[in-house]
Amino acid sequence: MKKVLYQISIFILALGTSALAQVANSGVETQPNGQAAPNGGFGYKYSGSTNWASGAAASNPAVYDWIEISQTGTRVTGLGDDNVVGPIPLGINFRFWWNDYTDCYVGSNGYIMFGGSSLIAQGGGGMPNIPLQTDNKGNFIAPFLADLTFVSSATGQPLKGAKVYYQTVNNKFVITYDSVRFWNNAPAAGVDQASGINTFQIVLDPATKAIQMNYKTSTGPWFTQAGNLPLVCGMENVTGGLGLRWRRKNANAIPLPPANSAVRVDYPTNSTYVFNDVQSKALFTFDNKGGAAFTNIPKTMRAFVRNAGTVKISNPVTTRIIVYDNQDNAIYNQSVVIDSLQTQEERILDYPVQLNPGDTAASYKVLLRSTLTGDQFAGNNEVLSKLIVLDSTQGSVDLKFTKAKPGVVDARQGPNAGMVFDAPYLPMVVSKISADLMWPDAEAWAGLNIPNAQDSLTNTNIKVYLGDGPGGSLGTLLDSFVISSATPQPGLEIDTVGEELVSGVVANHVLRFKRTMPVPYSWYNENIRIYVGAIHDQPTRFVWNAPYMEVYAPGTPASGRCLEITAGVWGENRGKDSLDVALGLIGDPLAVGVNPYVRAQQLDMEQNIPNPANETTRIGINLPVAGKGSISVRDITGREVLVQSFEGKKGRQEIQLNIKGLDPQIYFYTVRHASGVATKKLIVK
C-alpha cells in the first residue's frame, strides 16, 4: 500500500479507523462493542482445528482439508494494491446470514464481499474491527484481512507468484489466495516493499451453508508501524451489526495462523433471530455513483432501497430524496411510500416528480432517507450522493465531476488515477477527452528559492476505455494519447483555467487539455460505462488531481467515481468518497439541443411490449401534438439496423415495430418526433 498524502487547501484525505483493544475470541457472534450478541445473535459459531490457537471452540474441531485448484481454477485478474474486482460467479447459490448470493467481489486485502464491492484498506489504526457497523462496509468474509499487495512498489509490476484462483469443486465454491505478500515499507523488505508469503483459501458449502478457512502457510514480517493492528480474521453481516471474529492481530503479540490449520464456521440449525431493517442502498446507480443532469432538462430521481432484514416488511416504508445546494438549502424534497418489501427484495424507485435543475450549471448534495416503524438498525437508513448539472445551452457538454479550484498541494508522489462515467443522457456522441493538469512554472519556482520545491514534469498518458469487459470491466480501447512537457502538444487544445499563488507569485498554472477523438463514440447502451485514466511515466510532486476540491457545505460527498491505477490495474480509489479528479468527456447529447427550451423532452414513451420480442413488438407513446415521427433501432455498437416511420396523433397510441430478421441480442430503439426524443432498450430473442 502506497502511503500517499493528499493535502488540498485545509482538507486532508486520510483513511483510518480507531485502534481497538484486543478482544478474546469466543466462538460466537459479537456486536460492535465486542460483547456477545444477545441470545446468541443469528447463531453462527466457529471452530478451530486442534492446532489453531486459544479461543477456538473446543468441541467438534475443524479439520484442515486443502482443496488444490492452482492448476484447474480460474485466475482472478486485476488485483493490485488496495483494490476490489468482480463480480465473479460462485457457481452455486450460497446463503450468508439470511441472504442468498450467486456471485462475490474479491478484495486484494484478503476478503470476499457479497452484494456489492467496497474497498477495505489500511488506515492509521490498522484494518477495521469486526464488526464495525459504522463504516458501511459489511457483508464480507475475511480469512486474512491485512495490508496485502499483488504489485511491486518499485516497478508497479505484478509480484512473482502472488495469485488468486477460484473454482466450483463438487458443488463447493473454492477461492484460494496463493503466495500473497504483506505490504511493508521497512528497508529490509526491499524496493518491492513486500514481505512474507501467505497462502489460504475459503470454501463455501451450499448444502450445509458452512464456511471453511484453510491456512496453508503464513509468514511475515508485516508492516509494523507503531499502534498498527495489521491482521483481522472474521466475517460481518450486511449491516455490520453482527460479526464473527477468530483472530485480531495486535502488533507482534500473537503469531500468524499456524501452517496447515483451519477454521470452520457453522450455520445455525434453527435460528430464531428476527431482524427488521430497511436499507437506503444507493442513488442514481446501483453502486451509488454520482449522477448527472442538464440545465433546464427535467431529471428523474432514482433510488435503490432494499429489505436487509430477516423477515418481510409489512409496514409502509417512506423513502425521501432531498437535494441540497451549496448553502444546504433544499431545492427538491419528495417522498415515495412502499407498501411492503419481501425478504431480500431490492426495489428500484423512479420518483414521479422530476427535479428541475434550472438554468445554472452546479453541483448538489443528494440525500436518500428511508424510514420504517420498528426498524432495528438506523445506521443504513441514509445514503449520500453527488449530482452535477451540466450546461446544455452550447450543445456540447463537459462531463466531469470537478471544477478547477487550485489549492495548496504538498503531495510528493501522486498515484495514477482516473474517473468512470455512465451516460448522463441517451443517445450521446462523445467527441473529446478533457484533462486538467497542475502545471508548474519552473522560472517562478526558481525565483522563490525554495529547494526541491518543484520536480521535472513527466509525460502523462491519457487512456480511454469502454467498460465492455467481463463484469463491466475495461474492454475496448477508445483512445490513447500523451501529454508531454518535453514536446509540443499535437492535436491538443490548451486553455488556462486557473492559477496558484505561492508567496504572492504565480507558481502553478491549471491547464485544460482537450483532445478530439479520432473516431467519436456513439453512446447508446446504458449498461456500458466509459473509463478515463491518467498514467504518469514517473512520480511527480505536482499531483494533477489534488487541487480540485469544491467548497460546499460540510458532508457534501464526492461522486464515488474516482479510480486508482496501479500496475495496469484500474480499481476504486481508496479516497473515492472524498476525491474527484479532473478528467472528463465532452460530447453532444442527441436529444438536447442548443436551445433546451425548444428541444426539451415532452414526448412520453413507454417500454416496448413484449420485451424480449422476436418478430413484432408494441411501443406506447404519448404525443403533445400530432405529426410524423420515426423509430430507429441500433445495436450495441451504435450501428443503425432499422428505421420505421409513423404518423403520430395527439395523445397516447401504440406503434407496431417490425423487428423480423434482427439477430437475437440487445438493441436500443429511439423514437424521434417534433416534441422530443426518447431511447429505451430492446431485447430480441
C-alpha positions in Angstrom: 0.0 0.0 0.0 1.4 3.3 -1.0 1.1 5.8 1.8 0.1 9.0 -0.1 -0.9 12.2 1.5 -3.3 14.5 -0.4 -3.3 17.9 1.1 -5.8 20.2 -0.6 -6.2 23.7 1.0 -7.3 22.8 4.6 -8.6 19.4 3.5 -6.5 16.3 4.3 -7.6 13.0 2.9 -6.9 10.3 5.5 -8.3 6.8 5.7 -8.3 5.2 9.1 -10.1 3.5 11.9 -9.5 3.9 15.6 -7.4 1.3 17.2 -9.5 -1.1 19.2 -8.4 -3.3 22.1 -7.8 -7.0 21.6 -11.0 -9.0 22.4 -10.7 -12.7 23.2 -12.4 -14.9 20.6 -15.5 -16.5 22.0 -16.6 -18.7 19.1 -19.9 -16.9 18.8 -21.2 -13.7 17.2 -20.3 -10.4 18.6 -21.6 -6.8 18.4 -19.5 -3.7 17.6 -18.9 -3.2 21.3 -17.1 -6.5 21.4 -19.8 -8.1 23.5 -21.6 -11.4 22.6 -24.8 -10.8 20.7 -27.9 -11.1 22.8 -29.5 -14.6 22.8 -26.6 -15.8 20.6 -27.5 -13.4 17.7 -28.3 -15.1 14.5 -26.5 -18.2 15.7 -23.2 -18.6 13.7 -20.4 -20.3 15.6 -16.8 -21.1 14.6 -14.5 -23.9 15.5 -10.7 -24.0 15.0 -8.6 -27.0 14.2 -6.7 -28.6 17.1 -3.5 -26.8 16.0 -5.2 -23.4 15.6 -5.0 -21.2 18.7 -6.6 -20.4 22.0 -10.2 -19.2 21.9 -11.3 -21.7 19.3 -14.3 -23.8 20.1 -13.2 -27.0 21.9 -15.8 -29.4 20.7 -16.1 -30.6 17.1 -12.8 -29.0 15.9 -12.3 -28.0 12.3 -10.3 -30.3 10.1 -7.7 -28.9 7.7 -8.7 -30.0 4.2 -6.9 -28.1 1.5 -8.5 -28.2 -2.0 -5.9 -27.8 -4.7 -7.1 -25.6 -7.6 -3.9 -23.9 -8.7 -3.8 -25.9 -11.9 -7.5 -26.1 -12.7 -9.0 -22.9 -11.2 -9.8 -19.6 -13.0 -7.4 -16.8 -12.1 -8.8 -13.6 -10.7 -7.1 -10.8 -12.8 -6.8 -7.1 -11.9 -5.8 -7.4 -8.3 -3.2 -4.8 -7.2 -2.6 -2.8 -4.1 -5.8 -2.0 -2.2 -8.5 -2.7 -4.7 -11.6 -4.9 -5.4 -12.5 -6.8 -8.5 -15.7 -8.6 -9.6 -18.3 -9.8 -9.6 -17.1 -13.4 -10.0 -19.6 -16.3 -10.2 -19.8 -18.7 -7.3 -21.3 -21.4 -9.4 -23.7 -22.1 -6.5 -26.4 -20.4 -4.6 -24.9 -19.6 -1.2 -26.8 -18.3 1.9 -24.7 -15.9 4.0 -26.5 -14.9 7.2 -30.1 -14.6 5.9 -29.5 -13.6 2.3 -28.7 -15.7 -0.8 -25.9 -14.9 -3.3 -24.6 -16.3 -6.6 -21.5 -14.1 -7.0 -19.0 -12.2 -4.9 -16.3 -9.5 -5.1 -12.7 -10.2 -4.3 -10.6 -7.7 -2.3 -6.8 -7.6 -2.6 -6.6 -7.3 1.2 -7.7 -10.8 1.8 -11.5 -10.9 1.8 -14.6 -11.6 -0.4 -17.7 -9.5 -0.3 -21.3 -10.2 -1.2 -24.0 -7.9 -2.8 -21.6 -5.2 -3.8 -18.0 -4.0 -3.7 -16.3 -1.9 -1.1 -12.6 -1.3 -0.5 -11.4 -2.2 3.0 -8.0 -0.5 3.1 -5.3 0.1 5.7 -5.7 3.2 7.8 -3.8 4.9 10.6 -5.3 2.4 13.1 -5.0 -0.7 11.0 -7.7 -2.8 9.5 -11.2 -2.2 10.9 -12.5 -4.1 13.8 -15.1 -6.9 13.2 -17.9 -6.0 13.4 -17.6 -2.2 12.9 -21.1 -1.2 11.8 -20.1 2.5 11.2 -18.1 2.1 8.0 -20.9 0.8 5.7 -18.5 -2.0 4.5 -20.2 -5.1 5.8 -21.3 -8.4 4.2 -17.9 -9.9 3.9 -15.8 -13.0 4.8 -12.2 -12.1 5.7 -10.0 -15.1 6.3 -6.9 -12.9 6.2 -7.8 -9.2 6.3 -4.4 -7.5 6.1 -2.4 -4.9 4.2 -1.6 -7.3 1.3 -0.3 -6.4 -2.1 0.0 -8.1 -5.5 2.3 -5.5 -7.1 5.8 -4.1 -6.6 6.0 -0.6 -5.2 9.2 -0.1 -7.2 8.1 -1.2 -10.7 4.3 -1.3 -10.4 4.5 -4.8 -11.9 2.8 -7.9 -10.5 4.8 -9.7 -7.8 6.0 -13.1 -8.8 3.8 -15.9 -7.6 1.0 -13.8 -6.0 -2.3 -15.1 -7.5 -5.9 -15.7 -6.6 -7.8 -18.6 -8.1 -11.5 -19.8 -7.9 -13.3 -22.9 -8.9 -16.5 -24.8 -8.1 -15.5 -28.2 -6.9 -18.0 -30.9 -6.0 -20.7 -28.3 -5.7 -18.5 -26.2 -3.3 -17.1 -22.8 -4.2 -13.3 -22.5 -3.5 -11.2 -19.4 -3.7 -7.5 -19.5 -3.0 -5.1 -16.7 -2.2 -1.7 -18.1 -3.3 1.7 -16.7 -2.2 0.3 -13.3 -1.4 2.7 -10.7 0.2 2.4 -8.2 3.0 2.9 -4.6 2.0 5.9 -3.5 4.1 8.0 -0.3 3.7 10.7 -1.3 6.1 14.2 -1.1 4.5 14.6 -4.9 5.0 11.6 -5.5 2.7 13.5 -4.2 -0.3 12.4 -1.9 -3.1 9.3 -4.0 -3.8 8.0 -3.1 -0.3 6.7 -6.6 0.1 7.4 -9.4 2.6 6.2 -12.7 3.7 4.3 -15.5 1.9 0.7 -16.2 2.7 -1.5 -19.0 1.2 -5.0 -19.5 2.4 -8.5 -20.3 1.0 -12.2 -20.1 1.6 -14.6 -23.0 0.9 -18.3 -22.3 0.7 -20.6 -25.4 1.0 -24.2 -24.6 -0.1 -25.5 -27.9 1.3 -24.6 -27.1 4.9 -24.1 -23.4 4.5 -20.8 -23.9 6.3 -17.7 -21.8 5.6 -14.2 -23.2 5.9 -11.0 -21.3 6.0 -7.8 -23.4 5.3 -4.5 -21.8 6.2 -1.7 -23.5 4.3 1.2 -21.2 5.2 1.6 -17.7 6.7 4.9 -15.9 7.2 5.9 -12.3 8.0 7.3 -9.8 8.6 4.5 -7.4 8.1 4.1 -3.6 8.3 4.6 -2.7 12.0 4.1 1.0 12.3 3.5 1.9 15.9 0.0 1.3 17.0 -0.8 -0.6 13.9 -3.0 -3.7 14.0 -2.2 -5.5 10.8 -4.4 -8.6 10.7 -8.0 -9.5 11.3 -9.8 -12.8 10.6 -13.5 -12.9 10.7 -16.8 -12.0 8.9 -19.5 -9.4 9.1 -23.2 -9.3 8.2 -24.9 -6.9 5.8 -25.5 -4.2 8.4 -22.2 -4.6 10.2 -24.1 -5.1 13.4 -23.2 -8.7 13.8 -19.8 -10.3 13.3 -17.7 -13.4 14.0 -14.0 -12.8 14.7 -11.5 -15.7 15.1 -8.3 -13.6 15.2 -7.5 -10.0 15.9 -3.8 -9.1 15.4 -2.1 -6.8 17.8 1.4 -5.9 16.7 3.7 -8.9 17.4 1.9 -10.3 20.4 0.1 -13.1 18.6 1.6 -15.3 15.9 0.2 -15.7 12.4 -2.3 -18.5 11.7 -0.4 -21.8 12.0 0.5 -23.8 8.9 -2.0 -26.4 7.9 -4.7 -25.1 10.3 -8.3 -24.4 9.7 -11.4 -22.6 11.0 -14.9 -23.8 10.2 -18.0 -21.5 10.6 -21.3 -23.4 11.1 -24.7 -22.1 10.1 -27.3 -22.2 12.8 -29.7 -25.2 12.5 -32.8 -23.4 13.9 -32.1 -19.7 14.2 -34.9 -17.7 15.9 -33.2 -14.4 15.1 -35.7 -11.8 13.8 -34.4 -8.5 12.4 -36.4 -5.7 10.8 -34.3 -3.5 8.6 -34.8 -1.3 5.6 -31.7 0.0 3.9 -31.2 3.0 1.7 -28.7 1.4 -0.7 -28.0 3.9 -3.5 -29.0 6.9 -5.5 -28.8 7.2 -9.3 -26.9 3.9 -9.9 -26.9 0.5 -8.1 -23.4 1.2 -6.7 -24.2 4.8 -5.6 -22.1 6.6 -8.1 -22.8 10.3 -8.7 -25.5 11.4 -11.2 -25.6 14.0 -13.9 -28.3 16.2 -15.3 -28.6 19.1 -17.8 -29.7 22.7 -17.3 -33.5 23.1 -17.8 -33.9 19.4 -18.6 -36.1 17.6 -16.0 -34.2 14.9 -14.2 -35.9 11.7 -12.9 -34.6 10.9 -9.5 -33.8 7.2 -8.9 -33.4 5.4 -5.6 -32.4 1.9 -4.6 -34.0 0.5 -1.4 -33.7 -3.0 0.0 -35.0 -5.2 2.8 -31.8 -6.0 4.6 -33.7 -7.9 7.4 -34.7 -11.5 8.0 -38.4 -11.1 7.6 -40.9 -9.5 5.2 -41.5 -5.8 5.8 -45.3 -5.3 6.1 -45.4 -1.8 7.4 -45.1 1.1 5.0 -41.6 2.4 4.2 -41.3 6.1 3.5 -38.4 6.9 1.2 -37.4 10.6 0.7 -34.9 12.3 -1.6 -33.7 15.7 -0.7 -31.4 17.8 -3.0 -29.3 20.5 -1.3 -27.5 23.4 -2.9 -24.0 24.6 -1.7 -25.7 26.6 1.1 -27.6 23.5 2.3 -30.9 24.8 1.1 -33.3 22.0 0.0 -34.2 22.6 -3.7 -36.0 19.3 -4.0 -37.8 17.3 -1.3 -40.1 14.4 -2.4 -41.2 11.1 -0.9 -42.4 7.8 -2.2 -44.1 5.2 0.1 -43.5 1.5 -0.4 -46.3 -0.7 1.0 -44.2 -3.7 1.7 -40.9 -5.4 0.8 -40.3 -9.1 0.6 -37.4 -10.7 2.3 -34.2 -9.9 0.4 -36.2 -7.7 -2.1 -34.5 -4.7 -3.6 -36.7 -2.0 -5.1 -35.7 0.5 -7.7 -37.8 3.7 -7.4 -38.2 6.3 -10.1 -39.8 9.3 -8.3 -42.8 10.6 -10.2 -41.9 14.3 -9.5 -38.8 15.2 -11.5 -36.1 17.6 -10.4 -36.0 20.9 -12.4 -32.3 21.8 -12.4 -32.8 25.4 -13.6 -30.5 27.2 -15.9 -27.3 27.2 -13.9 -24.6 24.5 -14.0 -23.8 23.5 -10.4 -23.1 20.6 -8.1 -25.5 19.3 -5.4 -25.6 17.0 -2.4 -28.4 14.4 -2.6 -29.7 12.5 0.4 -31.9 9.4 0.4 -33.6 8.6 3.7 -35.8 5.5 4.3 -37.9 5.2 7.5 -39.8 2.2 8.8 -41.7 1.8 12.1 -39.9 -0.9 14.0 -36.6 -0.6 12.1 -33.9 -2.2 14.3 -30.9 -0.6 12.6 -30.9 3.1 11.7 -27.2 3.1 10.6 -28.1 2.3 7.0 -31.3 4.5 6.6 -29.5 7.3 4.8 -27.1 7.5 1.9 -25.5 10.5 0.2 -24.5 11.0 -3.4 -23.4 13.9 -5.7 -25.4 15.4 -8.6 -23.8 17.6 -11.2 -25.8 19.8 -13.5 -24.1 20.4 -16.9 -24.6 23.4 -19.2 -26.6 22.3 -22.2 -27.0 25.7 -23.8 -24.0 25.4 -26.1 -24.8 22.0 -27.5 -21.7 20.1 -26.4 -21.4 19.4 -22.6 -18.3 18.9 -20.5 -19.0 15.7 -18.4 -16.8 15.7 -15.3 -17.4 15.9 -11.6 -14.9 18.7 -10.7 -14.3 22.3 -11.0 -10.9 23.8 -11.4 -10.2 25.3 -7.9 -6.4 25.4 -7.2 -5.4 24.9 -3.6 -2.3 24.1 -1.7 -0.6 20.9 -2.9 2.1 19.1 -1.0 2.0 15.5 -2.3 5.4 14.3 -3.2 4.1 11.3 -5.2 0.8 11.2 -7.0 -0.8 7.9 -7.9 -2.1 7.3 -11.4 -5.8 7.9 -11.3 -9.0 8.1 -13.3 -12.7 8.5 -13.4 -15.6 6.3 -14.6 -18.7 7.6 -16.3 -22.2 6.5 -17.0 -24.1 8.1 -19.9 -25.9 11.2 -18.5 -28.3 11.1 -21.4 -29.0 8.6 -24.2 -28.2 8.7 -27.0 -25.0 10.7 -26.7 -22.0 11.1 -29.0 -18.6 11.5 -27.2 -16.3 13.6 -29.3 -13.5 14.9 -27.0 -11.5 13.9 -23.9 -10.7 16.6 -21.3 -7.9 16.6 -18.7 -6.9 19.3 -16.3 -3.3 19.3 -15.1 -1.4 21.3 -12.5 1.5 22.8 -14.5 4.4 24.3 -12.5 6.2 27.5 -13.7 9.8 26.5 -13.4 11.2 30.1 -13.5 8.7 31.2 -10.8 9.8 28.3 -8.6 13.5 29.1 -9.1 12.9 32.7 -8.2 11.2 31.6 -4.9 14.4 30.0 -3.8 12.7 27.0 -2.3 15.0 24.0 -2.6 13.4 20.9 -4.2 10.0 22.6 -4.3 9.3 21.5 -7.8 10.3 18.4 -9.8 10.7 18.0 -13.5 7.4 17.4 -15.4 6.6 14.0 -16.6 4.7 12.5 -19.5 1.1 11.7 -18.8 -0.6 9.0 -20.8 -4.4 9.5 -21.1 -6.3 6.3 -21.9 -10.0 5.9 -22.6 -11.7 2.5 -22.4 -15.2 1.1 -22.8 -16.4 -0.9 -19.8 -17.5 -3.7 -22.1 -15.2 -6.3 -20.5 -16.2 -9.1 -18.1 -18.5 -7.7 -15.4 -18.3 -4.2 -16.8 -14.5 -4.0 -16.6 -12.1 -2.4 -19.0 -12.6 -3.7 -22.5 -12.3 -1.8 -25.8 -9.6 1.0 -26.0 -11.3 4.0 -27.5 -8.4 6.5 -27.4 -4.9 7.0 -26.1 -2.6 10.0 -26.2 0.3 11.5 -24.4 0.6 15.0 -22.7 4.2 15.8 -22.6 6.2 18.7 -21.2 9.2 18.0 -23.5 7.5 18.2 -26.8 4.7 20.3 -28.5 1.2 19.1 -28.0 0.0 17.9 -31.4 -3.8 17.8 -31.7 -4.4 19.2 -28.3 -6.4 22.4 -27.4 -4.9 24.0 -24.3 -6.7 26.6 -22.1 -5.5 28.2 -18.8 -8.4 27.7 -16.3 -6.7 28.6 -13.0 -3.6 29.8 -11.2 -2.0 29.2 -7.8 0.0 31.8 -5.9 2.9 30.9 -3.7 4.3 33.8 -1.7 2.5 36.2 -4.0 4.0 34.6 -7.2 2.1 32.6 -9.8 3.9 29.4 -9.3 1.4 26.9 -10.8 -1.0 27.0 -13.7 -4.0 24.8 -14.2 -4.2 23.9 -17.8 -7.1 22.2 -19.5 -6.1 19.8 -22.4 -8.8 18.8 -24.8 -8.3 16.1 -27.4 -10.7 15.4 -30.3 -11.2 11.7 -30.6 -10.2 10.2 -34.0 -13.4 8.3 -34.0 -16.3 9.8 -32.0 -18.1 7.2 -29.9 -21.9 6.9 -30.1 -23.2 6.1 -26.7 -26.5 4.2 -26.9 -26.0 1.4 -24.3 -27.0 2.5 -20.8 -25.2 -0.6 -19.4 -21.7 0.4 -20.7 -19.5 2.8 -18.8 -16.5 4.8 -20.0 -13.2 4.8 -18.1 -10.8 7.7 -18.4 -7.4 7.4 -16.8 -4.1 9.4 -16.5 -0.9 7.4 -16.1 2.4 9.2 -15.4 5.8 8.0 -16.6 7.2 8.6 -13.2 6.1 10.1 -9.9 5.7 13.8 -9.9 5.4 16.2 -7.0 2.7 18.3 -8.6 -0.3 16.0 -8.4 -2.6 17.0 -11.1 -5.8 15.7 -9.3 -5.1 17.3 -5.9 -6.3 20.9 -6.4 -9.9 20.0 -7.4 -11.8 20.4 -4.2 -15.1 22.2 -4.5 -16.0 24.1 -1.4 -19.5 23.1 -0.3 -21.4 22.7 3.0 -19.9 20.0 5.3 -20.9 16.5 4.4 -21.1 17.0 0.6 -19.7 13.8 -0.9 -17.6 13.1 -3.9 -19.0 11.3 -6.8 -17.6 7.9 -5.8 -16.2 7.6 -9.4 -12.5 8.1 -8.7 -10.2 5.3 -9.7 -6.6 4.4 -8.8 -4.4 2.7 -11.4 -1.6 0.5 -10.3 0.4 -1.8 -12.5 -2.2 -1.6 -15.2 -5.0 -2.4 -12.7 -7.9 0.1 -12.6 -9.8 -0.1 -9.3 -11.7 2.1 -6.9 -9.5 4.8 -5.4 -9.2 4.4 -1.7 -10.2 8.1 -1.4 -13.1 7.9 -3.8 -15.5 9.1 -1.1 -13.6 12.3 -0.7 -11.8 12.9 -4.0 -12.8 13.5 -7.7 -10.2 14.1 -10.4 -10.4 16.5 -13.3 -10.8 14.1 -16.1 -13.8 14.1 -18.3 -15.7 13.6 -21.6 -17.0 16.2 -24.0 -20.0 15.3 -26.1 -23.3 16.0 -27.7 -26.5 14.6 -26.1 -28.5 14.0 -29.3 -31.8 14.8 -27.6 -30.6 18.1 -26.0 -30.1 20.9 -28.4 -28.6 24.4 -28.3 -31.9 25.8 -27.1 -33.1 23.5 -24.3 -36.5 25.2 -24.0 -37.3 24.2 -27.6 -35.9 20.7 -27.6 -36.6 19.6 -24.1 -38.3 16.3 -24.0 -42.1 16.4 -24.0 -42.5 13.0 -25.7 -43.6 10.3 -23.2 -42.5 6.8 -24.3 -43.2 3.5 -22.6 -41.2 0.3 -22.6 -42.0 -1.9 -25.5 -44.2 -4.9 -25.0 -43.3 -7.7 -25.2 -39.6 -7.4 -24.3 -37.8 -9.8 -25.1 -39.6 -10.0 -28.5 -39.0 -11.8 -31.8 -40.9 -10.7 -34.8 -43.0 -7.7 -33.6 -43.3 -5.5 -30.5 -45.5 -2.6 -29.5 -44.3 0.8 -28.3 -46.6 3.0 -26.4 -46.1 6.8 -26.8 -47.9 9.9 -25.7 -47.5 12.9 -28.0 -48.4 16.5 -27.1 -49.0 17.3 -30.8 -49.7 15.3 -33.9 -47.0 14.9 -36.5 -44.7 12.5 -38.3 -42.1 10.6 -36.4 -39.6 7.8 -36.7 -38.2 4.8 -34.8 -34.6 3.9 -35.3 -33.0 0.7 -33.9 -29.3 0.5 -33.2 -27.1 -2.4 -32.0 -24.8 -2.0 -29.0 -22.0 -0.6 -31.2 -24.3 2.2 -32.3 -24.9 0.9 -35.8 -28.3 1.6 -37.2 -30.1 -1.6 -38.3 -33.7 -0.5 -38.8 -35.7 2.7 -39.3 -39.5 2.8 -39.4 -41.6 5.9 -39.9 -45.1 6.6 -38.3 -47.8 9.2 -38.5 -48.4 10.3 -34.9 -51.6 11.6 -33.5 -52.0 13.7 -30.4 -52.3 11.7 -27.2 -51.5 8.1 -26.3 -51.1 5.5 -29.0 -49.2 2.2 -29.7 -46.9 1.7 -32.7 -46.2 -1.8 -34.0 -42.5 -2.2 -34.7 -41.5 -4.9 -37.1 -38.2 -6.5 -36.0 -38.4 -9.7 -38.0 -34.9 -10.6 -39.3 -32.9 -9.0 -36.5 -30.3 -11.2 -34.8 -31.0 -12.2 -31.2 -29.2 -9.6 -29.0 -29.6 -6.3 -27.2 -30.7 -3.2 -29.2 -31.7 0.3 -28.5 -34.7 2.0 -30.1 -35.0 5.7 -30.4 -38.3 7.5 -31.1 -37.9 10.9 -32.7 -40.8 13.4 -33.0 -41.1 17.2 -33.1 -42.0 17.0 -29.4 -38.8 15.2 -28.3 -36.6 12.2 -28.5 -36.5 9.1 -26.2 -34.4 5.9 -26.2 -35.0 2.5 -24.5 -33.6 -1.0 -24.6 -35.0 -3.7 -26.8 -34.1 -7.4 -26.4 -34.6 -9.6 -29.5 -34.8 -13.3 -28.6 
